Each structure stands twice: as C-alpha cells, then as structure tokens.
Amino acid sequence: MALSLHQAIIPNWLQVLGAVDGLIDKAEDFVKAGSADEKTLLEAHLIDDMLPLAYQFKSCWTHSHLALLGAREGRFSPDMNPYPEDFGSLRDMIATARETCENTSEDELEGLAENDMIFTIGAKLRLEFTVQDFLLSFSNPNLYFHSATAYDILRMKGVQLGKREYLGALRVKQRAH
C-alpha cells in the first residue's frame, strides 16, 4: 500500500512535536527543581560552534509549522528572528506547529505535493524542489535532527530522559475489546 505525502509526514511530525513538548516539560521541571537556571539551560549547546537548546526547539517549529506554510506559498526561507528565551514561548511555538499539522488535510497536502518549492537564504542560496521533495528530504530530516539535538543537550545537562521521551507517543495497534 502506497502512503500519501500526508500519511508519510503529518502523523510523524505530530509524534515528534508531542515528544518535543515533553522535552520542554522535563527541562522546565529540571529548572523548577533547582538543578539549572532557565536561561543557562536554554543557552546550553553540545559544542561551541553549535546553536543552543532554545534554537533547537525553535527549529522544530521552523521545520514543521513554517515548512507547511511555505509549502502552501511555494517558498521557504528560515526564520532569522532571535529564538525565544523562555520555556513558555517555546511551548507556544510547538503548540502552533502541532495545530498547523492538525489543520493540514490530506487533500490539501496531496494537492500541493508536485508544486514547485523554492528554498532561499537571502541571495546566497537558492534550491528548487517540489513540495513533496522539500518536505521529505529537507524539512523532515531537519525536524528529527533538531529534536534529537535538543534531547542530547538536555541529557548532557543531566535532565533525566530516556529513549521513550524522545520517541513520544507511539501509534500502536489498538485491540478491539
């Protein structure tokens, strides 16, 4: 059975974004327990040349919410605004991303799949995709990369997380009763 673009993207993104919500909750609990300062934790990064935790969370919003908006417009450029500096704002961004996914219908996404999609970063980079290839080969791996990096930063800082927190809510088969 062939999957639609919607089936290949949206349920997985909702799973990842749900897990990211959980990571934000765990990070906030870690701060509330006195184990870290919010600003210090949100500025933590794995290595000096890598962007911090807050950026990783913001990028999950970028590569889901903004990617879907871009798919509708046929154009995507990364958001260059500063990342939020508090858990509440990051949580709101992820809620917006989840809402955008939930409000993207299969018919709409299938109707956009073969449309042209232009990715730009100012005048220095321009890549041409179809919407389908942009979502599958650019946004999808970026969403996983940034969620995994957020998980890794939190683990490195001592937040008690396991693989289950990274995976989020699995879509297991429901048994009839």
C-alpha positions as protocol buffer text, in pm:
chain_id: "A"
residue {
  index: 1
  type: MET
  ca { x: 0 y: 0 z: 0 }
}
residue {
  index: 2
  type: ALA
  ca { x: 141 y: 336 z: -103 }
}
residue {
  index: 3
  type: LEU
  ca { x: 147 y: 615 z: 152 }
}
residue {
  index: 4
  type: SER
  ca { x: 24 y: 961 z: 73 }
}
residue {
  index: 5
  type: LEU
  ca { x: 254 y: 1253 z: 148 }
}
residue {
  index: 6
  type: HIS
  ca { x: 24 y: 1343 z: 435 }
}
residue {
  index: 7
  type: GLN
  ca { x: 45 y: 991 z: 581 }
}
residue {
  index: 8
  type: ALA
  ca { x: 424 y: 994 z: 547 }
}
residue {
  index: 9
  type: ILE
  ca { x: 468 y: 1334 z: 713 }
}
residue {
  index: 10
  type: ILE
  ca { x: 190 y: 1457 z: 939 }
}
residue {
  index: 11
  type: PRO
  ca { x: 148 y: 1169 z: 1189 }
}
residue {
  index: 12
  type: ASN
  ca { x: 525 y: 1150 z: 1234 }
}
residue {
  index: 13
  type: TRP
  ca { x: 559 y: 1524 z: 1283 }
}
residue {
  index: 14
  type: LEU
  ca { x: 281 y: 1519 z: 1540 }
}
residue {
  index: 15
  type: GLN
  ca { x: 462 y: 1239 z: 1722 }
}
residue {
  index: 16
  type: VAL
  ca { x: 793 y: 1432 z: 1720 }
}
residue {
  index: 17
  type: LEU
  ca { x: 627 y: 1759 z: 1823 }
}
residue {
  index: 18
  type: GLY
  ca { x: 447 y: 1579 z: 2106 }
}
residue {
  index: 19
  type: ALA
  ca { x: 781 y: 1442 z: 2222 }
}
residue {
  index: 20
  type: VAL
  ca { x: 934 y: 1791 z: 2199 }
}
residue {
  index: 21
  type: ASP
  ca { x: 652 y: 1920 z: 2420 }
}
residue {
  index: 22
  type: GLY
  ca { x: 754 y: 1654 z: 2670 }
}
residue {
  index: 23
  type: LEU
  ca { x: 1120 y: 1759 z: 2647 }
}
residue {
  index: 24
  type: ILE
  ca { x: 1023 y: 2118 z: 2724 }
}
residue {
  index: 25
  type: ASP
  ca { x: 821 y: 1995 z: 3024 }
}
residue {
  index: 26
  type: LYS
  ca { x: 1117 y: 1790 z: 3151 }
}
residue {
  index: 27
  type: ALA
  ca { x: 1354 y: 2085 z: 3104 }
}
residue {
  index: 28
  type: GLU
  ca { x: 1118 y: 2317 z: 3290 }
}
residue {
  index: 29
  type: ASP
  ca { x: 1080 y: 2065 z: 3574 }
}
residue {
  index: 30
  type: PHE
  ca { x: 1460 y: 2040 z: 3593 }
}
residue {
  index: 31
  type: VAL
  ca { x: 1479 y: 2417 z: 3638 }
}
residue {
  index: 32
  type: LYS
  ca { x: 1194 y: 2423 z: 3892 }
}
residue {
  index: 33
  type: ALA
  ca { x: 1378 y: 2157 z: 4094 }
}
residue {
  index: 34
  type: GLY
  ca { x: 1673 y: 2394 z: 4122 }
}
residue {
  index: 35
  type: SER
  ca { x: 1902 y: 2182 z: 3903 }
}
residue {
  index: 36
  type: ALA
  ca { x: 1963 y: 2460 z: 3649 }
}
residue {
  index: 37
  type: ASP
  ca { x: 1880 y: 2817 z: 3564 }
}
residue {
  index: 38
  type: GLU
  ca { x: 1629 y: 2859 z: 3275 }
}
residue {
  index: 39
  type: LYS
  ca { x: 1845 y: 3098 z: 3073 }
}
residue {
  index: 40
  type: THR
  ca { x: 2159 y: 2889 z: 3126 }
}
residue {
  index: 41
  type: LEU
  ca { x: 1982 y: 2568 z: 3022 }
}
residue {
  index: 42
  type: LEU
  ca { x: 1825 y: 2729 z: 2714 }
}
residue {
  index: 43
  type: GLU
  ca { x: 2168 y: 2861 z: 2611 }
}
residue {
  index: 44
  type: ALA
  ca { x: 2338 y: 2521 z: 2653 }
}
residue {
  index: 45
  type: HIS
  ca { x: 2486 y: 2359 z: 2344 }
}
residue {
  index: 46
  type: LEU
  ca { x: 2677 y: 2043 z: 2262 }
}
residue {
  index: 47
  type: ILE
  ca { x: 2985 y: 2213 z: 2120 }
}
residue {
  index: 48
  type: ASP
  ca { x: 3095 y: 2573 z: 2076 }
}
residue {
  index: 49
  type: ASP
  ca { x: 3005 y: 2604 z: 1708 }
}
residue {
  index: 50
  type: MET
  ca { x: 2655 y: 2461 z: 1754 }
}
residue {
  index: 51
  type: LEU
  ca { x: 2345 y: 2664 z: 1832 }
}
residue {
  index: 52
  type: PRO
  ca { x: 2184 y: 2631 z: 2178 }
}
residue {
  index: 53
  type: LEU
  ca { x: 1887 y: 2439 z: 2313 }
}
residue {
  index: 54
  type: ALA
  ca { x: 1637 y: 2722 z: 2258 }
}
residue {
  index: 55
  type: TYR
  ca { x: 1737 y: 2735 z: 1890 }
}
residue {
  index: 56
  type: GLN
  ca { x: 1687 y: 2358 z: 1860 }
}
residue {
  index: 57
  type: PHE
  ca { x: 1332 y: 2388 z: 1994 }
}
residue {
  index: 58
  type: LYS
  ca { x: 1260 y: 2686 z: 1768 }
}
residue {
  index: 59
  type: SER
  ca { x: 1390 y: 2488 z: 1470 }
}
residue {
  index: 60
  type: CYS
  ca { x: 1135 y: 2215 z: 1538 }
}
residue {
  index: 61
  type: TRP
  ca { x: 870 y: 2484 z: 1483 }
}
residue {
  index: 62
  type: THR
  ca { x: 1052 y: 2612 z: 1174 }
}
residue {
  index: 63
  type: HIS
  ca { x: 1074 y: 2273 z: 1005 }
}
residue {
  index: 64
  type: SER
  ca { x: 712 y: 2182 z: 1070 }
}
residue {
  index: 65
  type: HIS
  ca { x: 492 y: 2493 z: 1101 }
}
residue {
  index: 66
  type: LEU
  ca { x: 690 y: 2719 z: 868 }
}
residue {
  index: 67
  type: ALA
  ca { x: 759 y: 2432 z: 627 }
}
residue {
  index: 68
  type: LEU
  ca { x: 386 y: 2370 z: 585 }
}
residue {
  index: 69
  type: LEU
  ca { x: 317 y: 2741 z: 542 }
}
residue {
  index: 70
  type: GLY
  ca { x: 597 y: 2751 z: 287 }
}
residue {
  index: 71
  type: ALA
  ca { x: 452 y: 2452 z: 104 }
}
residue {
  index: 72
  type: ARG
  ca { x: 131 y: 2647 z: 62 }
}
residue {
  index: 73
  type: GLU
  ca { x: 320 y: 2951 z: -71 }
}
residue {
  index: 74
  type: GLY
  ca { x: 578 y: 2761 z: -278 }
}
residue {
  index: 75
  type: ARG
  ca { x: 860 y: 2941 z: -97 }
}
residue {
  index: 76
  type: PHE
  ca { x: 1054 y: 2882 z: 224 }
}
residue {
  index: 77
  type: SER
  ca { x: 1324 y: 3082 z: 397 }
}
residue {
  index: 78
  type: PRO
  ca { x: 1436 y: 3004 z: 751 }
}
residue {
  index: 79
  type: ASP
  ca { x: 1314 y: 3240 z: 1022 }
}
residue {
  index: 80
  type: MET
  ca { x: 1612 y: 3452 z: 1125 }
}
residue {
  index: 81
  type: ASN
  ca { x: 1446 y: 3617 z: 1425 }
}
residue {
  index: 82
  type: PRO
  ca { x: 1609 y: 3553 z: 1762 }
}
residue {
  index: 83
  type: TYR
  ca { x: 1496 y: 3237 z: 1936 }
}
residue {
  index: 84
  type: PRO
  ca { x: 1277 y: 3273 z: 2245 }
}
residue {
  index: 85
  type: GLU
  ca { x: 1448 y: 3283 z: 2582 }
}
residue {
  index: 86
  type: ASP
  ca { x: 1181 y: 3113 z: 2792 }
}
residue {
  index: 87
  type: PHE
  ca { x: 1001 y: 2780 z: 2803 }
}
residue {
  index: 88
  type: GLY
  ca { x: 654 y: 2934 z: 2773 }
}
residue {
  index: 89
  type: SER
  ca { x: 730 y: 3098 z: 2438 }
}
residue {
  index: 90
  type: LEU
  ca { x: 891 y: 2780 z: 2306 }
}
residue {
  index: 91
  type: ARG
  ca { x: 594 y: 2574 z: 2422 }
}
residue {
  index: 92
  type: ASP
  ca { x: 363 y: 2815 z: 2238 }
}
residue {
  index: 93
  type: MET
  ca { x: 565 y: 2774 z: 1919 }
}
residue {
  index: 94
  type: ILE
  ca { x: 540 y: 2396 z: 1939 }
}
residue {
  index: 95
  type: ALA
  ca { x: 164 y: 2422 z: 2006 }
}
residue {
  index: 96
  type: THR
  ca { x: 134 y: 2635 z: 1693 }
}
residue {
  index: 97
  type: ALA
  ca { x: 330 y: 2378 z: 1494 }
}
residue {
  index: 98
  type: ARG
  ca { x: 107 y: 2097 z: 1618 }
}
residue {
  index: 99
  type: GLU
  ca { x: -204 y: 2298 z: 1530 }
}
residue {
  index: 100
  type: THR
  ca { x: -72 y: 2364 z: 1179 }
}
residue {
  index: 101
  type: CYS
  ca { x: -8 y: 1992 z: 1130 }
}
residue {
  index: 102
  type: GLU
  ca { x: -352 y: 1900 z: 1263 }
}
residue {
  index: 103
  type: ASN
  ca { x: -515 y: 2154 z: 1031 }
}
residue {
  index: 104
  type: THR
  ca { x: -335 y: 2033 z: 719 }
}
residue {
  index: 105
  type: SER
  ca { x: -570 y: 1797 z: 540 }
}
residue {
  index: 106
  type: GLU
  ca { x: -466 y: 1505 z: 327 }
}
residue {
  index: 107
  type: ASP
  ca { x: -641 y: 1657 z: 25 }
}
residue {
  index: 108
  type: GLU
  ca { x: -462 y: 1987 z: 69 }
}
residue {
  index: 109
  type: LEU
  ca { x: -116 y: 1831 z: 103 }
}
residue {
  index: 110
  type: GLU
  ca { x: -170 y: 1591 z: -186 }
}
residue {
  index: 111
  type: GLY
  ca { x: -281 y: 1885 z: -398 }
}
residue {
  index: 112
  type: LEU
  ca { x: 44 y: 2068 z: -320 }
}
residue {
  index: 113
  type: ALA
  ca { x: 282 y: 1771 z: -349 }
}
residue {
  index: 114
  type: GLU
  ca { x: 406 y: 1829 z: -704 }
}
residue {
  index: 115
  type: ASN
  ca { x: 404 y: 2210 z: -688 }
}
residue {
  index: 116
  type: ASP
  ca { x: 731 y: 2400 z: -721 }
}
residue {
  index: 117
  type: MET
  ca { x: 902 y: 2492 z: -395 }
}
residue {
  index: 118
  type: ILE
  ca { x: 1187 y: 2743 z: -369 }
}
residue {
  index: 119
  type: PHE
  ca { x: 1418 y: 2743 z: -68 }
}
residue {
  index: 120
  type: THR
  ca { x: 1626 y: 3056 z: -19 }
}
residue {
  index: 121
  type: ILE
  ca { x: 1861 y: 3203 z: 235 }
}
residue {
  index: 122
  type: GLY
  ca { x: 1885 y: 3564 z: 124 }
}
residue {
  index: 123
  type: ALA
  ca { x: 2074 y: 3595 z: -204 }
}
residue {
  index: 124
  type: LYS
  ca { x: 2341 y: 3342 z: -108 }
}
residue {
  index: 125
  type: LEU
  ca { x: 2146 y: 3017 z: -151 }
}
residue {
  index: 126
  type: ARG
  ca { x: 1857 y: 2907 z: -369 }
}
residue {
  index: 127
  type: LEU
  ca { x: 1738 y: 2547 z: -404 }
}
residue {
  index: 128
  type: GLU
  ca { x: 1447 y: 2432 z: -615 }
}
residue {
  index: 129
  type: PHE
  ca { x: 1228 y: 2141 z: -502 }
}
residue {
  index: 130
  type: THR
  ca { x: 881 y: 2005 z: -542 }
}
residue {
  index: 131
  type: VAL
  ca { x: 679 y: 2047 z: -224 }
}
residue {
  index: 132
  type: GLN
  ca { x: 696 y: 1671 z: -169 }
}
residue {
  index: 133
  type: ASP
  ca { x: 1074 y: 1657 z: -204 }
}
residue {
  index: 134
  type: PHE
  ca { x: 1120 y: 1965 z: 13 }
}
residue {
  index: 135
  type: LEU
  ca { x: 910 y: 1818 z: 295 }
}
residue {
  index: 136
  type: LEU
  ca { x: 1059 y: 1467 z: 270 }
}
residue {
  index: 137
  type: SER
  ca { x: 1425 y: 1549 z: 202 }
}
residue {
  index: 138
  type: PHE
  ca { x: 1470 y: 1881 z: 381 }
}
residue {
  index: 139
  type: SER
  ca { x: 1213 y: 1956 z: 650 }
}
residue {
  index: 140
  type: ASN
  ca { x: 1162 y: 1600 z: 772 }
}
residue {
  index: 141
  type: PRO
  ca { x: 1530 y: 1526 z: 846 }
}
residue {
  index: 142
  type: ASN
  ca { x: 1574 y: 1874 z: 994 }
}
residue {
  index: 143
  type: LEU
  ca { x: 1284 y: 1822 z: 1234 }
}
residue {
  index: 144
  type: TYR
  ca { x: 1439 y: 1494 z: 1354 }
}
residue {
  index: 145
  type: PHE
  ca { x: 1787 y: 1648 z: 1374 }
}
residue {
  index: 146
  type: HIS
  ca { x: 1678 y: 1941 z: 1590 }
}
residue {
  index: 147
  type: SER
  ca { x: 1456 y: 1732 z: 1817 }
}
residue {
  index: 148
  type: ALA
  ca { x: 1739 y: 1480 z: 1868 }
}
residue {
  index: 149
  type: THR
  ca { x: 1986 y: 1762 z: 1935 }
}
residue {
  index: 150
  type: ALA
  ca { x: 1751 y: 1914 z: 2195 }
}
residue {
  index: 151
  type: TYR
  ca { x: 1721 y: 1570 z: 2358 }
}
residue {
  index: 152
  type: ASP
  ca { x: 2101 y: 1531 z: 2355 }
}
residue {
  index: 153
  type: ILE
  ca { x: 2162 y: 1874 z: 2510 }
}
residue {
  index: 154
  type: LEU
  ca { x: 1914 y: 1802 z: 2788 }
}
residue {
  index: 155
  type: ARG
  ca { x: 2073 y: 1461 z: 2855 }
}
residue {
  index: 156
  type: MET
  ca { x: 2418 y: 1619 z: 2861 }
}
residue {
  index: 157
  type: LYS
  ca { x: 2296 y: 1872 z: 3119 }
}
residue {
  index: 158
  type: GLY
  ca { x: 2162 y: 1597 z: 3346 }
}
residue {
  index: 159
  type: VAL
  ca { x: 1790 y: 1602 z: 3270 }
}
residue {
  index: 160
  type: GLN
  ca { x: 1655 y: 1254 z: 3334 }
}
residue {
  index: 161
  type: LEU
  ca { x: 1538 y: 1137 z: 2992 }
}
residue {
  index: 162
  type: GLY
  ca { x: 1521 y: 804 z: 2820 }
}
residue {
  index: 163
  type: LYS
  ca { x: 1453 y: 688 z: 2468 }
}
residue {
  index: 164
  type: ARG
  ca { x: 1080 y: 682 z: 2543 }
}
residue {
  index: 165
  type: GLU
  ca { x: 1081 y: 1061 z: 2592 }
}
residue {
  index: 166
  type: TYR
  ca { x: 1249 y: 1105 z: 2255 }
}
residue {
  index: 167
  type: LEU
  ca { x: 1007 y: 874 z: 2075 }
}
residue {
  index: 168
  type: GLY
  ca { x: 691 y: 1029 z: 2216 }
}
residue {
  index: 169
  type: ALA
  ca { x: 352 y: 861 z: 2177 }
}
residue {
  index: 170
  type: LEU
  ca { x: 385 y: 559 z: 1954 }
}
residue {
  index: 171
  type: ARG
  ca { x: 100 y: 477 z: 1720 }
}
residue {
  index: 172
  type: VAL
  ca { x: 47 y: 121 z: 1836 }
}
residue {
  index: 173
  type: LYS
  ca { x: -228 y: -100 z: 1703 }
}
residue {
  index: 174
  type: GLN
  ca { x: -544 y: -73 z: 1908 }
}
residue {
  index: 175
  type: ARG
  ca { x: -705 y: -403 z: 2005 }
}
residue {
  index: 176
  type: ALA
  ca { x: -1080 y: -445 z: 1984 }
}
residue {
  index: 177
  type: HIS
  ca { x: -1241 y: -522 z: 2320 }
}
